[in-house]
């Protein structure tokens, strides 16, 4: 029941509350079976990732993977690997994330639920994009898409299309398929409502699309809607928003605003434990002269 409580807090976006519940569970006097202890570490990893504590998140996910590797529950193993890969990728350790992705691909079997298989292919595709393995990224996302259905779970369908669009945009792929992902995600969130984070990611994708499509003014307008609600976004997301705003302001010739947003991007990425993204923001800063 405590695991269910933590899952509910995580789903509601209460990362600190989830972490507090799991911390009490792991530090309690009761003896947890390896499977439940692995689940607890997975939840802690996700909560810490949501709070922007990426190094700590990776440690928790690694602990879960160690507990799960000798267990018969393949699904727990897959979930642990997913959490580890997500934390490594967000912190910029993309080569380690790719190595773990190959381990995850080997762990997938017929015993795993289709939706979980889809999520595994989804995260592997994400890492492939981050490693500039664009063809692999597209292939794995295609495999993931084949397992998802809006009729079965509209929420997962929305989140997948949001994430797939983000990865394509990060690879500078602003084609019709990318726009279709954005439109699908926006339509699905309109139907189910979605969380504050869902709506923030939708705006981030739309702003990124506008920027790559050659309309930086529209990108500034959309992305600017995110910043008044900074408390509803993680440092990682705020870093991405400010990085794009800096680039967009530079594109319209507003150098002072570009510098201000890029400096903010560096601060947010450093707070998120994503030094490689901070370095990229510094590269754009240096280019301003």
N, C-alpha and C positions, 0 to 999 in steps of 0.2 A: 504493500500500500504506500510505503514511503517512496518507492521508485515511481509509482503512478503520480504521486503528489509532485515530485520533482519534474516529471515529464509535462505535467499540466502547467507548472510555472514557466518552464522553458518555452512551451507553445504560446504562452501569453506574453512572452518577451521579458519576463522578470528574471533576468540572468543572475542578479545578485541573490534573489530569493531561492532560485534553483540551486545555486552553488552552496548556499548556507544549509539547505536541507540535505544535500548529498554529503557535505562535509561532516555534518552530525552523524549521518549514517555510517560513513567510512571510519569515523573516529570513535564510534560507539563500542560498547562491550560485547554486543552480539556477534556471533560467528556467521559471516556471510559465505555462501557457496561461491566458488570461483565465477560461475556464470553471473550471479547477481552483483558480485564485486566488479566484474567487467562492465556490466550495464551501468553501475554507479560511476565508474571512471569515464565512460563514454558521455554520460550526462554532464559530468563536471567539465569535460573537455569542451563540449558544446557551449556550456554556460560561460566559460572563460573566453572562448573564441568570440562569443557575442559581446563580451565586455572589452574586447580588444587586447586581452592578455594572451598573446599568441604563443609565446614560449612556454608558459605554464600549461596552456591548452595542449600543446604537442606532448608535453611530459605526461599528462593525464591519459591522452589517447594512446601513447606508447605503452603505458602501464596496462591499459585495457587490452591492447593487442597481445601483450605477453601472456596475460591471463587466458585469453581466448584461443591462443594458437594450439593448445593441447586439449581443448574441449571438443566435444562432439557436435556442439551447436554451431553449425556453419554460419548461420545468420548473425550471431553475435560476433563472430570473427570478421565477417564482412563489414558490419557496422563499426567495429573498432578500427579497422583499416581505413574506412571512409573518414572517420573523425580525425585520424592521424594525418591523412593526406590533406584534408582541408586546412588543418592548422599549419602544416609545413608550407603549403602553397601560399596561404595568406601572409605568412611571415617572409616570403621571398625565397624559401629554400626549395626551389622548383626541381632541381635535379634529384634531391632526396625524395621529394614528393613523387617524381616520376618512377623512381626505383620502387617505392612503396606501391605505386599504381600497378606495376607489373606483378607484384606479389598478390595484390587484390584481384587482378584479372585471373590469376591461377586459382584463387580461392572460390571463384564463382562456379557453381555446379547446378545440376537439375534440382537439388534439394532446396535451393533458395527461391523464395517467393518472387514472382515476376516483377512486382513493384520495387523490391529491394535490388534485384538485378539491374533494373532500369536506373536506380539511383547510383549504383556502383559504376555503370558505364558512363553515367552523367559526370561523376566526379573525375573519372579517368580522362574523359574528354576535356574537362576543364584544365587539368594539369597539362595535357598534351598541348593545348593552346598556349598556356603560359610558357612552355618550353619551345615555342615556335614550331611545334610539330603540327602544323595546321591541318594537313591531310588526315593525320591520326585523330585530331580533335573532331573534325567533321564526321569521320567514320564512327567514332565512339558515341557521339551525340545522335547520330542516325540510329545506332543500335538502341540507345536509350529511348528515343522517340517511338520506336516500334513496340516498346513495352508499355508505354503510357497511353491513356485514353481519357479525354475530357468527360466521357460518360461514366467512367469508373471512379475517377477522383479528380475533380476540377481544380482542387487546390494544388495538387502535385503538378498537374498540367500547366497551371499558371506559373508556378515557381520554376519549372523546367524551362519553359519558353523565355522567362525573364533571364535566367542564368545563361542559357544558350546564346541569347542575344548579346549579353554582356561579354561573353568570351569572343564572339565573332567581332564585336566592336573593338575589343582590346587588340584584336589581330588586324584592325583596319579593314574588316570585311563589311562594307556598308552596301550590300546587295539586296535584291528583292526578298531573298530568304530571311535575311536578318530583319528586315522591316516586317515581314510576316510574323516572325517570332514576337516582336514588340507588340504588334496589333493583337495577336492571340492572347498574350499575357494581359494586356490592358482590358480586353473584353472579358476575360475570365475573372479578373479582380473586380470589375464592375458588377459582375453577377454575384460573387461570393462575399464581397466587401473587402477582405484582406486586412492585414495588419498595417501599422504605421511604417514598418520596415518594407513591406511589400510595395506600398505606394511610393516610398522614397526611392526604391530600386527602379521602379517604373519611370520615374522622373529622370533619374540618372541615365537610364538607357535612352530615353527620348532626347535628352539634352546631348548625349554623346552622338546619337544619330544625326541630329541637326548640325552639330559641329563638323562631322565627317562629310555630311552632304553639302557643305559649303555655306551654311547659314549660321555663323557664330552669334549673331544678334539673337536669334531664336533660342540658341543654346543657352545664352546668358539669362534670358527670361525664364526658361524652364528650370535651370539649375538654381537660380536665385530663389526659387520657391522653397528649396530644401533647407537653406541656412537658418531661417527664423525658428526652425524646430530642431536645433542641433542636439537637444537632449534625447531625441528619438532616433538618433543615428549613431552607429559605432564610429570610433576614430578612423577605422579603415575606410568606411564609406565616405566620411567627411573629407578624408584625404583625396579620394577619387574625385569628389565634387569640386573641391578647391583647385585641384590640378587641372581639370577641364575648364573651370572658370578662368584660371590664369591664362591658359592657352587661347580661349575664346576672346578674352579682353585684348590679348596681344594681337590677335587676328584683326580686330576692329581698330587697332592703333591706340588703345588705351594702356600705355605702358605702366603707369603708376598702379592702376588696379591689378594689372597682370602680376606685377611684382608682389603686391600685397597678398593676393590669393595663392601664389606659388609658395610664399613664405609660410602661409597657414598650412598648405598641403604638406610641407616638410615637417612641421610640428605635429600634425595629425598622424602622419605615417610613423614618425618616431615614437609617438605615444602608443601606436598600435603594435609596435615591435616589427615594423616592416621596413628595414633599412634600405633594401634595394629600391622600393618605391620612392623612398625619401631621396635616394641618389638620383633617380630619374627626374624628380621635381627640381632638384638642384641643377641638373643639366639644362632644363628649360630656363631656370633662373639665370644661369651663366650666359645663355644665348641672348638674353635681353640686353646685355651690355651694361 
